[in-house]
Amino acid sequence: MLEPQLLATLIRKHRKAAGVSQLQLAEMAGVGKTAVFDLEKGKATIQLDTLRKVLTVLNIKVQLISPFMNQKDDHEKS
């Protein structure tokens, strides 16, 4: 499981490597500056859409791995 503090560190490192401030990142992602501050502090209650926007701007990809990923849903079966 991805811990909030690990995600916070990853976001901060990517932002700094990109040479942008927290305020600039917020503007680029179309989110409030408090959202970026909270993300970098490891706040666990960030909205998924906000996180998605920030990760997209920083070019961070998230990979979902599940034992159900290769299974067809019951409604897809003929």
C-alpha positions as CSV (number, residue, x, y, z in Angstrom):
1,M,0.0,0.0,0.0
2,L,1.2,3.5,-0.8
3,E,1.7,5.4,2.4
4,P,0.8,9.1,2.4
5,Q,4.3,10.2,3.5
6,L,5.9,8.2,0.7
7,L,3.6,9.8,-1.8
8,A,4.4,13.3,-0.2
9,T,8.1,12.7,-0.6
10,L,7.7,11.6,-4.2
11,I,5.6,14.6,-5.2
12,R,8.0,17.0,-3.5
13,K,11.0,15.5,-5.2
14,H,9.3,15.6,-8.6
15,R,8.2,19.2,-8.1
16,K,11.7,20.4,-7.0
17,A,13.3,18.5,-9.9
18,A,10.9,20.4,-12.3
19,G,12.0,23.6,-10.7
20,V,8.5,24.8,-9.7
21,S,7.2,26.2,-6.5
22,Q,4.2,24.8,-4.7
23,L,2.1,27.8,-5.9
24,Q,3.2,27.2,-9.5
25,L,2.4,23.5,-9.3
26,A,-1.1,24.4,-7.9
27,E,-1.7,26.8,-10.7
28,M,-0.5,24.3,-13.4
29,A,-2.7,21.5,-11.9
30,G,-5.7,23.8,-11.5
31,V,-5.9,23.1,-7.8
32,G,-5.7,25.2,-4.7
33,K,-2.3,25.9,-3.2
34,T,-3.5,24.4,0.1
35,A,-4.0,21.1,-1.7
36,V,-0.4,21.0,-2.8
37,F,0.8,22.0,0.7
38,D,-1.4,19.2,2.1
39,L,-0.1,16.6,-0.4
40,E,3.5,17.4,0.4
41,K,2.7,17.1,4.2
42,G,1.3,13.6,3.6
43,K,-2.3,14.5,4.5
44,A,-4.3,11.3,4.0
45,T,-7.6,12.9,3.1
46,I,-6.8,14.5,-0.3
47,Q,-9.5,14.2,-3.0
48,L,-8.7,11.6,-5.7
49,D,-9.3,14.1,-8.5
50,T,-6.9,16.6,-6.9
51,L,-4.2,14.0,-6.6
52,R,-4.8,12.9,-10.2
53,K,-4.3,16.4,-11.4
54,V,-1.1,17.0,-9.5
55,L,0.4,13.6,-10.6
56,T,-0.5,14.3,-14.2
57,V,1.3,17.7,-14.1
58,L,4.4,16.1,-12.6
59,N,4.3,13.2,-15.1
60,I,3.9,10.6,-12.3
61,K,2.2,7.4,-13.4
62,V,0.3,5.2,-11.0
63,Q,0.0,1.5,-11.8
64,L,-2.8,-0.5,-10.4
65,I,-2.1,-4.2,-9.8
66,S,-4.9,-6.6,-9.0
67,P,-5.6,-10.3,-9.4
68,F,-8.9,-9.2,-11.1
69,M,-7.2,-7.1,-13.8
70,N,-7.0,-10.0,-16.3
71,Q,-10.4,-11.5,-15.5
72,K,-13.5,-10.7,-17.6
73,D,-16.5,-9.3,-15.8
74,D,-19.5,-11.6,-15.7
75,H,-21.5,-9.2,-18.0
76,E,-18.7,-9.4,-20.6
77,K,-19.0,-13.2,-20.9
78,S,-21.0,-14.5,-23.9
